[in-house]
């Protein structure tokens, strides 16, 4: 079968009339054909144009592919055949009231009425204070008990509900219920002043400021035919790697704390602050807010800043290496990390795990290698897949990527970086166009899609955080694991609540 999907490039603007608009049956068959040959879902969403609802899918093999169709009111669920579509179909059902018939786990995602004011697929009444009709999966048996955790937690963390079905201490099934932080982020993109678009993108998930900010900037650049200069691409690459280092170091500190190994927990906590302060040095904000804008960056990398960066990283690198060795050489730590929370390569592939969670389960995919943007095409990004598939593997991926990211930054700041700072970005978008952007944020593949209408207004802005793929990986990791190991497994994924809830 010759596939009808159109091959596209990462961050490429194309006219919407060039995107294949297929009959639904042909769309269905083509999607399944790609996925059955190993393809994965980057985006699958619905949008409304005038009085009709349409579906669009962006898939990836070793290339990016796109096609669309008119959306029927109900259709045979893709999830019946491939788990990759599980949450995407639930999201479409919630947002547009379109029913995927035969979906094995059709529940709401974020608790809001659909945008068409049609009958709610889930039978919810959103005038009620607590509208959810959410039936939790239950394991039956005299010795089975349930443990409910959250959404309010005994700590300064975001809200999420975890429902464990256990026999004794062993977890048979974990169901994760999110949506408590739904802010309607995607809808905000349609009504704000253009200059506020990057600010919205930066705040989708604060710990992924650069990842989401880059996707937005690249989408606008494609739509306005603006190219950032080489210096801006280098600075953006440095910022994304600093974000990766700070978060990976923070995660290893949290894992150290969960196994009661306090020296590295404290050291990593301090060093995370040191790397956040390097972002502060570049742009005046520890999370990198205000740095990336369509057309380039708002702050240059002067020789003085470059020198200070180099000195601080040279000072921090041996400290990082020492504490990494302290953590990973401890037999007691390995005793807790190894064989805990295993997600097999097969299961990870079926669920579509991305980022460190996927690489820890033997999936080599990394956007920086497969669909490079910014300066990554000039860099050698190692393949960091692991075989162990457990907490140790997820920690070891972070270990490797911290040192690799430090090396990347050092290689980029060795020579002067010249750029022209952006003062006023161009937001004159191309009419009736499409662009999909994909970047490797620290949790994995983050993607934005922008569609414009005939009047060059945003018709659909779709956001996907890597956590949208990976929360089910955490649930799978808890199968047949002691419930006391939940905090350790949870930290080994460290997924985003607000990035998922949007």
Long-range contacts (C-beta under 8 A, 24 or more apart in sequence): 1-29, 1-30, 1-33, 3-30, 3-33, 3-34, 3-65, 4-30, 4-67, 5-30, 5-34, 5-57, 5-59, 5-65, 5-66, 5-67, 6-65, 6-66, 6-67, 7-63, 7-64, 7-65, 8-58, 8-64, 8-65, 8-66, 8-436, 9-64, 9-371, 10-64, 10-367, 10-371, 10-372, 10-373, 10-436, 10-437, 10-438, 11-218, 11-219, 11-221, 11-222, 11-373, 11-435, 11-436, 11-437, 11-438, 12-222, 12-435, 13-222, 13-223, 13-225, 13-430, 13-433, 13-434, 13-435, 14-433, 14-434, 14-435, 15-432, 15-433, 15-434, 16-432, 16-433, 16-434, 16-451, 16-452, 17-432, 19-56, 19-66, 19-67, 19-68, 19-434, 20-66, 20-67, 20-68, 21-54, 21-67, 21-68, 21-69, 21-70, 22-67, 22-68, 22-69, 23-69, 24-55, 24-69, 24-70, 24-71, 24-72, 24-75, 26-69, 27-55, 27-57, 27-67, 27-68, 27-69, 28-75, 28-76, 28-78, 30-67, 31-57, 31-59, 31-67, 31-78, 32-78, 32-81, 32-82, 34-59, 34-61, 34-65, 35-59, 35-78, 35-82, 35-84, 36-82, 37-61, 39-65, 40-84, 40-352, 40-365, 41-84, 41-85, 41-88, 41-352, 42-436, 42-438, 42-445, 42-447, 42-464, 43-436, 43-447, 43-449, 43-462, 43-464, 44-85, 44-88, 44-89, 44-92, 45-88, 45-91, 45-92, 45-449, 45-460, 45-462, 46-71, 46-92, 46-95, 46-96, 46-98, 47-451, 47-459, 47-460, 47-462, 48-96, 48-115, 48-116, 49-453, 49-459, 53-96, 53-98, 53-116, 55-92, 56-449, 56-451, 58-436, 58-447, 58-449, 60-370, 60-371, 60-438, 62-370, 64-371, 64-436, 64-438, 66-434, 66-436, 71-96, 71-98, 72-98, 73-98, 73-99, 74-98, 74-99, 74-100, 74-101, 75-99, 75-100, 75-101, 76-100, 76-101, 76-102, 77-101, 77-102, 77-103, 77-104, 79-103, 79-104, 79-105, 80-104, 82-350, 83-350, 83-351, 83-352, 83-472, 84-350, 84-351, 84-352, 86-472, 87-468, 87-472, 93-121, 93-122, 94-121, 94-122, 97-121, 107-134, 107-135, 108-132, 108-133, 108-134, 108-179, 109-178, 109-179, 110-178, 110-179, 110-182, 110-501, 110-502, 111-179, 111-182, 112-182, 112-184, 134-177, 136-163, 136-175, 136-177, 137-163, 137-165, 137-173, 137-175, 138-165, 139-165, 139-167, 139-172, 139-173, 141-167, 143-167, 143-168, 144-172, 147-483, 149-486, 151-177, 151-180, 157-497, 158-497, 158-498, 159-497, 160-497, 162-486, 164-478, 164-483, 164-486, 166-483, 169-482, 169-483, 169-484, 170-480, 170-481, 170-482, 170-483, 171-478, 171-479, 171-480, 171-481, 171-482, 171-483, 171-486, 172-479, 172-480, 173-475, 173-479, 174-474, 174-475, 174-478, 174-479, 174-486, 175-475, 176-471, 176-472, 176-474, 176-475, 178-471, 178-497, 178-500, 178-501, 179-501, 180-497, 180-501, 181-497, 181-498, 181-501, 182-501, 182-502, 183-498, 183-501, 183-502, 184-502, 185-463, 185-502, 186-461, 186-462, 186-463, 186-502, 189-458, 189-461, 190-457, 190-458, 190-461, 194-427, 195-425, 195-427, 197-427, 198-292, 198-293, 198-294, 198-425, 201-448, 202-287, 202-288, 202-289, 202-290, 202-292, 203-289, 204-463, 204-465, 204-498, 204-499, 204-502, 205-465, 205-496, 205-498, 205-499, 206-287, 206-498, 207-243, 207-247, 207-287, 207-442, 207-496, 208-243, 208-441, 208-442, 208-443, 208-446, 208-465, 208-496, 208-499, 209-243, 209-287, 209-288, 209-289, 210-236, 210-239, 210-240, 210-242, 210-243, 210-288, 210-291, 210-292, 210-441, 211-240, 211-243, 211-439, 211-441, 211-442, 211-443, 211-446, 212-441, 212-446, 212-448, 212-463, 212-465, 213-288, 213-289, 213-291, 213-292, 214-240, 214-292, 214-373, 214-374, 214-437, 214-439, 215-437, 215-438, 215-439, 215-446, 215-447, 215-448, 216-294, 216-437, 216-448, 217-292, 217-293, 217-294, 217-295, 218-373, 218-435, 218-437, 218-439, 219-435, 219-437, 219-448, 219-449, 219-450, 220-294, 220-425, 220-426, 220-427, 220-429, 220-450, 221-294, 221-295, 222-435, 222-437, 223-429, 223-430, 223-433, 223-435, 223-450, 223-452, 224-294, 224-426, 224-427, 224-428, 224-429, 224-430, 225-430, 226-294, 226-295, 226-425, 226-426, 228-295, 228-296, 228-297, 228-419, 229-296, 229-418, 229-419, 229-420, 230-375, 230-419, 231-300, 231-301, 231-417, 231-418, 231-419, 231-420, 232-295, 232-296, 232-297, 232-419, 232-420, 232-422, 233-374, 233-375, 234-301, 234-374, 234-375, 234-412, 234-417, 234-419, 235-282, 235-291, 235-297, 235-299, 235-300, 235-301, 235-417, 235-419, 236-291, 236-292, 236-297, 236-374, 236-375, 237-374, 237-375, 237-376, 237-379, 237-408, 237-412, 238-282, 238-301, 238-408, 238-409, 238-412, 238-413, 239-279, 239-282, 239-283, 239-288, 239-291, 239-292, 240-374, 240-439, 240-440, 240-441, 241-405, 241-408, 241-409, 242-275, 242-278, 242-279, 242-282, 242-288, 242-405, 242-409, 243-279, 243-287, 243-288, 243-441, 243-442, 244-401, 244-402, 244-405, 244-441, 244-442, 245-275, 245-402, 245-405, 245-406, 246-272, 246-275, 246-276, 246-279, 247-272, 247-442, 247-443, 247-494, 248-356, 248-398, 248-401, 248-402, 248-405, 248-442, 249-275, 249-320, 249-402, 251-395, 251-398, 251-491, 251-492, 251-494, 252-324, 252-327, 252-395, 252-398, 252-399, 252-402, 254-491, 254-494, 255-337, 255-391, 255-395, 255-488, 255-491, 255-492, 256-327, 256-333, 258-487, 258-488, 258-491, 259-332, 259-333, 259-336, 259-337, 259-488, 261-327, 261-330, 261-332, 261-333, 263-326, 264-323, 264-326, 264-327, 267-319, 267-323, 267-326, 268-323, 271-316, 271-319, 271-320, 271-323, 274-312, 274-316, 275-316, 278-309, 278-312, 278-313, 281-305, 281-308, 281-309, 281-312, 282-309, 293-422, 293-425, 294-422, 294-425, 294-426, 294-427, 295-422, 295-425, 295-426, 296-419, 296-420, 296-421, 296-422, 297-419, 297-421, 297-422, 298-421, 298-422, 298-423, 299-421, 300-417, 300-418, 300-419, 300-421, 301-413, 301-417, 301-419, 303-416, 306-413, 306-416, 306-417, 309-409, 309-413, 310-410, 310-413, 310-414, 313-406, 313-409, 313-410, 313-413, 314-410, 316-406, 317-406, 320-402, 320-403, 320-406, 321-403, 324-399, 324-402, 324-403, 327-395, 328-395, 328-396, 328-399, 334-392, 336-391, 336-488, 337-390, 337-391, 337-392, 337-395, 337-488, 338-388, 338-390, 338-391, 338-392, 339-390, 340-390, 340-391, 340-392, 340-481, 340-485, 340-488, 340-489, 341-390, 341-391, 341-394, 341-477, 341-478, 341-481, 341-485, 341-488, 341-489, 341-492, 342-388, 342-389, 342-390, 342-477, 343-389, 343-473, 343-476, 343-477, 344-389, 345-389, 347-476, 348-389, 348-473, 351-469, 351-472, 351-473, 351-476, 352-469, 353-444, 353-469, 353-470, 353-473, 354-443, 354-444, 354-445, 354-466, 354-469, 354-470, 355-440, 355-441, 355-442, 355-443, 355-444, 355-445, 355-466, 355-470, 356-384, 356-394, 356-397, 356-398, 356-401, 356-442, 356-443, 356-444, 357-394, 357-443, 357-444, 357-470, 357-473, 357-493, 358-444, 358-470, 359-384, 359-385, 359-386, 359-397, 360-385, 360-386, 360-388, 360-389, 360-390, 360-393, 360-394, 360-396, 360-397, 361-386, 361-389, 361-393, 361-473, 362-386, 362-387, 362-389, 365-445, 366-440, 367-438, 367-439, 367-440, 367-445, 368-440, 371-438, 373-437, 373-438, 373-439, 375-412, 379-408, 379-411, 391-488, 391-489, 391-492, 394-492, 394-493, 395-492, 428-456, 429-456, 429-457, 429-458, 430-456, 431-455, 431-456, 441-466, 443-467, 443-470, 443-494, 443-495, 443-496, 443-499, 444-469, 444-470, 445-469, 463-502, 465-496, 465-499, 465-500, 465-502, 466-496, 466-499, 467-495, 467-496, 467-497, 467-499, 467-500, 468-499, 468-500, 470-495, 471-495, 471-500
